Amino acid sequence: MSTVTDAMSEQQRQPKPQPQGIKLTEQQLRARRARSIAIALALGAFVIVIFAVTMVKLGSGALSGADTMRPVQTTK
């Protein structure tokens, strides 16, 4: 049993090789950055449009006014 334990502890002591990964060129890094900026600008524009539409709807009285809180009248 000690040989199994020794083998396991020996494996744990050995450093694992680090994965090399993919090295991007300068052109690829610039393209990635440009895409990231374009996505950020598009997302920001979308948020502004949604905010503007919400303000227009709220400002037009869609959720406020005398009729929205009036009790329902029933007929007899």
C-alpha positions in Angstrom: 0.0 0.0 0.0 2.9 2.3 0.6 4.0 2.0 -3.0 0.7 3.3 -4.2 0.9 6.2 -1.7 4.5 6.9 -2.7 3.5 6.9 -6.4 0.6 9.3 -5.8 2.7 11.7 -3.7 5.4 11.6 -6.4 2.8 12.6 -9.1 1.6 15.4 -6.9 5.1 16.8 -6.4 5.9 16.9 -10.1 4.8 20.3 -11.7 2.3 19.9 -14.5 3.3 21.5 -17.7 1.4 24.7 -18.5 -0.7 24.7 -21.6 0.9 26.8 -24.3 -2.4 28.2 -25.7 -2.8 30.2 -28.9 -0.6 33.3 -29.4 -2.4 36.0 -31.3 -0.7 38.4 -33.7 -0.9 42.1 -33.3 -3.4 42.3 -36.1 -5.7 39.7 -34.4 -5.4 41.6 -31.1 -6.4 44.9 -32.8 -9.3 43.1 -34.6 -10.5 41.7 -31.2 -10.3 45.1 -29.6 -12.2 46.7 -32.4 -14.9 44.0 -32.2 -15.1 44.5 -28.4 -15.5 48.3 -28.8 -18.2 47.8 -31.5 -20.1 45.4 -29.3 -19.9 47.8 -26.3 -21.1 50.8 -28.4 -24.0 48.7 -29.8 -25.0 47.6 -26.3 -24.8 51.2 -25.0 -26.9 52.4 -27.9 -29.5 49.7 -27.2 -29.7 50.7 -23.5 -30.1 54.3 -24.5 -32.9 53.5 -27.0 -34.7 51.3 -24.4 -34.4 54.1 -21.8 -35.7 56.7 -24.2 -38.7 54.6 -25.2 -39.5 54.0 -21.6 -39.3 57.8 -20.8 -41.5 58.6 -23.7 -44.1 56.0 -22.7 -44.1 57.2 -19.1 -44.1 60.8 -20.1 -47.1 60.4 -22.4 -49.3 59.5 -19.4 -49.6 55.8 -20.2 -49.3 54.9 -16.6 -50.7 58.0 -15.0 -53.9 59.9 -15.1 -57.4 59.9 -13.6 -58.6 56.9 -15.4 -56.0 54.4 -14.3 -57.0 54.3 -10.6 -60.8 54.8 -11.0 -62.9 51.9 -9.6 -64.8 49.9 -12.1 -68.5 50.9 -12.4 -71.0 48.0 -12.5 -74.4 48.3 -14.1 -77.5 47.2 -12.3 
